[in-house]
Amino acid sequence: MLEQAADVGGTWRDNSYPGCACDVPSALYSFSFELNPFWTRSFSSQREIWDYLRRCAQRYGLTPHIRLRHEVLAAAWNHARRCWQVNTNRGELTCDVLITATGPLSEPKIPNLPGLETFQGKVFHSARWDSDYDLRDRRVAVVGTGASAVQFVPKIQPTVGRRGLGAGRRRHPQAGGHGDLRHRVPRHRYADGHLDPWPGRPHPGRGVVRWSPSAPRHDGGRVPEPVSSWSARTPGSATPR
Ligand SMILES: Cc1cc2nc3c(=O)[nH]c(=O)nc-3n(C[C@H](O)[C@H](O)[C@H](O)COP(=O)(O)OP(=O)(O)OC[C@H]3O[C@@H](n4cnc5c(N)ncnc54)[C@H](O)[C@@H]3O)c2cc1C
């Protein structure tokens, strides 16, 4: 596996803007073979999702097969040798089967705005957030009002202050309350190292996702199974990306 960056994680490695989080419930935004009863929120943060993905790469033995800092520059089928020739920034490789999984959003799209090149102020894309740049008391213009803006605008608004923030839009996004909740994280650990979400008892708490420890898992352990829903609290989710 060839990865241009220095770590795995894709979207969840590259997007670190304030408020970056899943906008579908984390219990659904998980691998079916690696369900995670330990999400701390119903819509988990970027950092937590990135950690989960890194753990998965380790746990399923992918890490030794990943060549980091290998950017694919071109690929062509070689008829004579009956293989793919893959050009990377670290040289040429060959393979029988080529699968691209470069993601639809891995390259930030900078809009073609007249005057952008000569603009004297700071400019950055939300997918390459400059966390060293201090937004305090700055007048900030946000271009776009999609799912990312819905997440970071409320986070930076108290910092930039009143009258400091403007947002431009091309289309109306649709947003609705999604009821993000803090989860109670389980503590008990099985002898085999797995954590038991709710040791020995159904949990009566309101506003938490409960899990049944009874469903069998392919590796002989136990797989969490959602058995109740959560109650809404915080509005502000975005349309799916
Ligand atoms: C901020 C944000 C939030 C999102 N939230 C949600 C959500 O809540 N729910 C949802 O369903 N979807 C969401 N998405 C969509 C998200 O992109 C997908 O869910 C998913 O993460 C895409 O995974 P992927 O592996 O296809 O692509 P990516 O995660 O983009 O991974 C592609 C990888 O390919 C690498 N790569 C690209 N080009 C090359 C090259 N030439 N050579 C080598 N490596 C290369 C990249 O560095 C990257 O690591 C969100 C997207 C963003 C940007």
PDBQT file of the ligand as one rigid body, heavy atoms in Angstrom, charges set to zero:
ROOT
HETATM    1  C1  LIG A 301     -13.888  17.033   7.279  1.00  0.00    +0.000 C 
HETATM    2  C2  LIG A 301     -14.556  15.821   6.691  1.00  0.00    +0.000 A 
HETATM    3  C3  LIG A 301     -15.514  15.151   7.439  1.00  0.00    +0.000 A 
HETATM    4  C4  LIG A 301     -16.164  14.034   6.920  1.00  0.00    +0.000 A 
HETATM    5  N1  LIG A 301     -17.136  13.440   7.669  1.00  0.00    +0.000 NA
HETATM    6  C5  LIG A 301     -17.753  12.361   7.167  1.00  0.00    +0.000 A 
HETATM    7  C6  LIG A 301     -18.767  11.693   7.934  1.00  0.00    +0.000 A 
HETATM    8  O1  LIG A 301     -19.126  12.109   9.025  1.00  0.00    +0.000 OA
HETATM    9  N2  LIG A 301     -19.358  10.606   7.379  1.00  0.00    +0.000 N 
HETATM   10  C7  LIG A 301     -18.998  10.128   6.134  1.00  0.00    +0.000 A 
HETATM   11  O2  LIG A 301     -19.554   9.133   5.698  1.00  0.00    +0.000 OA
HETATM   12  N3  LIG A 301     -18.033  10.740   5.418  1.00  0.00    +0.000 NA
HETATM   13  C8  LIG A 301     -17.417  11.826   5.900  1.00  0.00    +0.000 A 
HETATM   14  N4  LIG A 301     -16.457  12.443   5.152  1.00  0.00    +0.000 N 
HETATM   15  C9  LIG A 301     -16.070  11.875   3.868  1.00  0.00    +0.000 C 
HETATM   16  C10 LIG A 301     -14.747  11.100   4.048  1.00  0.00    +0.000 C 
HETATM   17  O3  LIG A 301     -13.833  11.625   3.165  1.00  0.00    +0.000 OA
HETATM   18  C11 LIG A 301     -15.006   9.619   3.863  1.00  0.00    +0.000 C 
HETATM   19  O4  LIG A 301     -15.951   9.202   4.846  1.00  0.00    +0.000 OA
HETATM   20  C12 LIG A 301     -13.775   8.738   4.029  1.00  0.00    +0.000 C 
HETATM   21  O5  LIG A 301     -12.952   9.167   5.088  1.00  0.00    +0.000 OA
HETATM   22  C13 LIG A 301     -12.982   8.685   2.762  1.00  0.00    +0.000 C 
HETATM   23  O6  LIG A 301     -12.014   7.682   2.934  1.00  0.00    +0.000 OA
HETATM   24  P1  LIG A 301     -11.068   7.252   1.754  1.00  0.00    +0.000 P 
HETATM   25  O7  LIG A 301     -10.153   6.201   2.295  1.00  0.00    +0.000 OA
HETATM   26  O8  LIG A 301     -11.865   6.931   0.536  1.00  0.00    +0.000 OA
HETATM   27  O9  LIG A 301     -10.270   8.581   1.390  1.00  0.00    +0.000 OA
HETATM   28  P2  LIG A 301      -9.252   9.427   2.272  1.00  0.00    +0.000 P 
HETATM   29  O10 LIG A 301      -9.580   9.364   3.721  1.00  0.00    +0.000 OA
HETATM   30  O11 LIG A 301      -9.184  10.785   1.637  1.00  0.00    +0.000 OA
HETATM   31  O12 LIG A 301      -7.874   8.674   2.066  1.00  0.00    +0.000 OA
HETATM   32  C14 LIG A 301      -7.194   8.743   0.821  1.00  0.00    +0.000 C 
HETATM   33  C15 LIG A 301      -5.733   8.550   1.100  1.00  0.00    +0.000 C 
HETATM   34  O13 LIG A 301      -5.050   8.447  -0.148  1.00  0.00    +0.000 OA
HETATM   35  C16 LIG A 301      -3.862   9.209  -0.066  1.00  0.00    +0.000 C 
HETATM   36  N5  LIG A 301      -3.507   9.617  -1.432  1.00  0.00    +0.000 N 
HETATM   37  C17 LIG A 301      -4.180  10.452  -2.250  1.00  0.00    +0.000 A 
HETATM   38  N6  LIG A 301      -3.540  10.589  -3.428  1.00  0.00    +0.000 NA
HETATM   39  C18 LIG A 301      -2.412   9.837  -3.350  1.00  0.00    +0.000 A 
HETATM   40  C19 LIG A 301      -1.329   9.583  -4.248  1.00  0.00    +0.000 A 
HETATM   41  N7  LIG A 301      -1.280  10.115  -5.477  1.00  0.00    +0.000 N 
HETATM   42  N8  LIG A 301      -0.332   8.761  -3.822  1.00  0.00    +0.000 NA
HETATM   43  C20 LIG A 301      -0.358   8.196  -2.597  1.00  0.00    +0.000 A 
HETATM   44  N9  LIG A 301      -1.372   8.405  -1.702  1.00  0.00    +0.000 NA
HETATM   45  C21 LIG A 301      -2.376   9.204  -2.079  1.00  0.00    +0.000 A 
HETATM   46  C22 LIG A 301      -4.211  10.394   0.812  1.00  0.00    +0.000 C 
HETATM   47  O14 LIG A 301      -3.046  10.981   1.393  1.00  0.00    +0.000 OA
HETATM   48  C23 LIG A 301      -5.110   9.731   1.854  1.00  0.00    +0.000 C 
HETATM   49  O15 LIG A 301      -4.391   9.262   2.973  1.00  0.00    +0.000 OA
HETATM   50  C24 LIG A 301     -15.814  13.562   5.638  1.00  0.00    +0.000 A 
HETATM   51  C25 LIG A 301     -14.851  14.254   4.880  1.00  0.00    +0.000 A 
HETATM   52  C26 LIG A 301     -14.238  15.362   5.399  1.00  0.00    +0.000 A 
HETATM   53  C27 LIG A 301     -13.192  16.081   4.554  1.00  0.00    +0.000 C 
ENDROOT
TORSDOF 0
